[in-house]
């Protein structure tokens, strides 16, 4: 879930045996032209694959090889195979933070010409930036994601405008004996990095230079550290903060343990499924700002589709990738798997999944029924923050999460100095961790 985008809570885990079986079938088939797709488990994505295979009309068959559940495991499997020059890999599902690394290593091909035009048409600028490295397009955006502020209007009728407001409201609620915790992903992993990156960007600060080649850690980065320190040392976070990942945060809020939840939109579908009676009181807003009158810039997630440089079927791979993330299929995945689209026009598309039938929130949903918060998501995406674009991102993320954990022990200036030194070392690693 963490760094890319959380799946719906009820997505089934894929076992190692299933993964192995998928890899075996993809490699052993000797009939027809096979386009091997390596992508994260997603509940109904096989339906998208089937649809694209139907459109291919026998010219090729896309084989969906499901990667492991964890993002780190997904990356590790692909890195090892690509580094070995594996020619069986055609389309790669890349977390939005991996594109620079894979591009810099020469593992994926640039999108050019008509393929580039089709891959960029109507795509929001933030998601598109995640697929770009050194001014070149290396991926086609499949979906995006962005965190929102979630709250119960019976506890807090209006969302706080700033982090300072939110902290003060939480303290007042605590004094009144009401649910008061500010819930977010505080475990030592990518989720904590996402929160910190959002705070830095919202303060208009920088962790790295714009070209990703040097460490900055400016005043905005220090201010973000101060906020993390303030919010976690004031008795207004969940006792399990340092173990909390996305679904832990969701569950804590649904149990009534918090006043504010910072999380991805998957929480709405889970709330609707598990506590429909109270759903009308489950509200949302864009992230609180760091400074008044300066809107928050919220870190986005998602996946991009890239074509392997060792693919033996590149024309077909580019064509297949475009189909897998075209407008109709992004809409299908948004409505069936809860992954927000990267194509802007879908946020104002109110036709149901099957236009020939009436809208039905459960069986024939529309963006309006599945994403009542779609306008807020779109507003956040239009003012999005991107995690530092660098081939060394994996190393940077590991360093940041370790140095910031636990957040209550942060000493803003000293922590900034430590990050400055350790991130400079991490940049030299070039990001490739086998």
C-alpha positions, 0 to 999 in steps of 0.5 A: 500500500504505502508508497504507491497507492493502497488497495482496497482493504479486502483485496486478497493477498497473492501467495508465493505459489500463485506468483511462481505459477504465473511466472512459469506459465508466462515463460513456458507457453510456446503458442502465439506472441506473449506480452508479459506484464509484471504488475502488482496484485489488483482485484479486477485487473485481469478483466482489463487484461482480458479486454485488451487481449480481445482488442488485440484480436489474436495478434498477441496475448498479454499475460498478467504476472502478479508481483508480490504484495509488498512494493519493496518485494515487487521492485526487488524481483524486477531489478534482479531480473532486469539487471540479468538482462531478462528478455521475458519481461515486456511491460513493467508496473512501476511505483511512481518513485522507481521511474528515475532509477529504472530509466537511469539504469537503462532498463526501460525505453523512452516513450516517443512519437504517437505512443508518447502523444497517446500516453500523455493526452489529458493526464494531470501534470503531477502524475505525468511528472512521475513518469518523466526523467531528465525531460523524457517520458519513460512511463504511461500513467496507469493510476494516481493517488493522493491523501486527504484529511478525513474527519467525523463532522459530529466531533469536528464540524469543520476541518482545520485549515492548518496543522497548527489549527489541527493540533490545537483542536486535538488538544481541546478535544482531549481536554473535553474527553472526546476522540482527539488523536491525529492519525497518520502513518508513523511506522518506519517505512515509506508512509512516514516519508510521504507525510514528511514530504507533504509537510516539506512541500507544503512549507515550500521547502526542498529535501533535494535540489530540483534536478535531484543531484544534491541535498538541500534540506532548507528552512521548509524542510526544518519547519516540517521536522518541527511540525512532526515533533510538535504533533507527536510529542503533545499527547495527541497521537495514537499510542501505536503511532510508530507501528501504524501503516495505512490500514492501521490508521483506517481501523483506528479511526473507525474504532473511534480512536481519533479525530483526524485521519490522514490517509488515501481514499481507499478508506471511504469504501472500507467505511461504507462497507463496514459502518454504513450507518455512520457513513454520512458523518465521514467527511473529507477535505484537502490536507491542512496547510503548513502556513496560512494562505498557502495551500498544502501540496500533498504527495501523490502515489500511483503506478506507471507502465514502462516497456522493458529495454530487453523486450523482444516485442516492443511495438506490441508492448507499447500498444498493450501498455496504452490499452491497459491504461486508456480512458475506459480501463482507467475508469474501470479500475477506478470504479472496481479497484479503488485506484484514482485515475490519472486522466483529468476528464474522468473526475467529471464523468458521471456515466456509470460503468455500463452506460446502458443500465441505470446507476447503481452504487453497488453493481453499476457505479459511477465516479459520482457514487464511488468517489463523492470526494472526487472534487477534493481529490482533483483539487489536491492532484492539481496542487500535488507534491512529487517525492524527490525524483532521483535514481537513488530514491530507494536509498533516500527513503530508507534513510529518511524513514530511519532518521525520522523514527520515532518522530517524537525524538526529532530535534529539528535542526540536529535532525536536519543536519543528520539528514543532510549528511546521510542523504548526501551519502545515499545519493552516491549509491545510485539507488540500486539495491539488489 
